[in-house]
Amino acid sequence: MHKLLLRWCLKSFQKKVTSYKADVGAIFDGDGDRVLFVDNEGRKIHPDVVAVLLSKSFKGPISLDVRQGYIAR
């Protein structure tokens, strides 16, 4: 039931993002410790890509996981 509800919420959210013609959408989980981003077509954006994109707006050193190194280049 839990995964089915999550899938339904995600599908509903993706439809809202596309219907509003938003550039990006962000949705938090129940306790707010995780966030999921979708693009203007409702496709999930990988968390590593989000981290690298956010790091581009900061001045100074940024610490990324070694798995993100190929994306950061």
C-alpha positions as CSV (number, residue, x, y, z in Angstrom):
1,M,0.0,0.0,0.0
2,H,2.8,2.4,0.9
3,K,4.6,2.2,-2.4
4,L,1.4,2.3,-4.3
5,L,0.4,5.5,-2.5
6,L,3.9,7.0,-3.2
7,R,3.6,6.1,-6.9
8,W,0.1,7.7,-7.1
9,C,1.4,10.9,-5.4
10,L,4.3,11.2,-7.8
11,K,2.2,10.7,-10.8
12,S,-0.3,13.3,-9.6
13,F,2.6,15.7,-8.9
14,Q,4.1,15.1,-12.3
15,K,0.8,15.9,-14.0
16,K,0.5,19.1,-12.0
17,V,4.0,20.3,-13.0
18,T,3.2,19.8,-16.7
19,S,-0.3,21.2,-16.5
20,Y,1.0,24.4,-14.9
21,K,3.8,24.5,-17.5
22,A,6.3,24.9,-14.7
23,D,10.0,24.8,-15.5
24,V,10.7,22.5,-12.5
25,G,8.8,21.0,-9.6
26,A,10.0,20.0,-6.1
27,I,8.1,17.8,-3.7
28,F,9.1,16.8,-0.2
29,D,8.5,13.5,1.6
30,G,6.3,13.4,4.6
31,D,8.9,14.6,7.2
32,G,10.7,16.9,4.8
33,D,14.1,15.3,4.9
34,R,14.1,14.3,1.2
35,V,13.1,16.2,-1.9
36,L,12.4,15.0,-5.4
37,F,12.7,17.3,-8.5
38,V,11.0,16.8,-11.8
39,D,11.6,18.8,-15.0
40,N,9.0,20.6,-17.2
41,E,8.0,17.4,-18.8
42,G,7.4,15.6,-15.4
43,R,10.5,13.5,-15.7
44,K,12.4,12.8,-12.5
45,I,15.7,14.6,-12.2
46,H,18.5,12.5,-10.7
47,P,19.6,13.7,-7.2
48,D,23.2,13.8,-8.4
49,V,22.3,16.2,-11.2
50,V,20.4,18.4,-8.8
51,A,23.4,18.6,-6.4
52,V,25.8,19.6,-9.2
53,L,23.4,22.2,-10.5
54,L,22.9,23.7,-7.1
55,S,26.6,23.7,-6.5
56,K,27.1,25.9,-9.6
57,S,25.4,28.8,-7.9
58,F,27.7,28.8,-4.9
59,K,31.1,30.6,-4.7
60,G,33.9,28.8,-3.0
61,P,34.7,25.1,-2.5
62,I,31.9,22.5,-2.7
63,S,32.1,19.0,-1.4
64,L,30.5,16.3,-3.6
65,D,30.4,12.6,-3.3
66,V,33.0,10.8,-5.5
67,R,30.1,9.3,-7.5
68,Q,29.2,12.8,-8.7
69,G,32.6,13.6,-10.0
70,Y,31.8,12.6,-13.6
71,I,28.8,14.9,-13.6
72,A,30.6,17.9,-12.1
73,R,33.1,18.0,-14.9
